[in-house]
């Protein structure tokens, strides 16, 4: 007899608390860049977010504290978005299409700020 046991995940109060703490820092939406015309499409935005998560993974930074998938209503339909920490938002900009004027200006501004420190 073959039996499959599925693990069910139960959330504890501690996990809820940690999620609440992480959510406090997620102050940006990925689609903000799309609205500023920094990305041509939601697909381009998704690729930029994916690259930003890869950066966090390679640096062992907790995704929970920097990215959260959310769903929002836009023009009468539900679309996927991401809530991001300020660091994750900047990583997304750095990983967006540098041929885009908005993105290129933001990248140059970030570099200038770092050099002035």
Residue pairs with C-beta under 8 A, 6 or more apart in sequence:
18 64
19 64
22 62
22 64
22 65
22 68
23 68
23 83
25 65
25 66
25 85
25 86
26 66
26 67
26 68
26 83
26 84
26 85
27 83
27 84
27 85
27 86
28 83
28 84
28 85
28 86
28 88
28 89
29 70
29 72
29 81
29 82
29 83
29 84
30 45
30 48
30 49
30 81
30 82
30 84
30 89
30 92
31 42
31 45
31 72
31 74
31 79
31 81
32 89
33 39
33 45
33 48
33 89
33 92
33 93
33 96
33 102
33 103
34 41
34 42
34 45
36 102
37 100
37 102
38 93
38 96
38 100
38 102
38 103
38 106
39 45
39 48
39 96
39 97
39 100
39 103
40 97
40 100
42 79
42 80
44 96
44 97
45 92
45 96
48 92
48 93
48 95
48 96
48 97
49 67
49 82
49 84
49 92
51 91
51 92
51 95
52 67
52 84
52 88
52 91
52 92
52 94
52 95
53 63
53 67
55 91
55 95
56 62
56 63
56 66
56 67
56 88
56 91
57 63
65 85
66 84
66 85
66 87
66 88
67 82
67 83
67 84
67 85
67 88
68 82
68 83
68 84
69 80
69 81
69 82
70 80
70 81
70 82
70 83
71 78
71 79
71 80
71 81
72 78
72 79
72 81
73 79
84 92
90 110
93 103
93 106
93 107
93 110
94 107
94 110
96 103
97 103
98 104
98 107
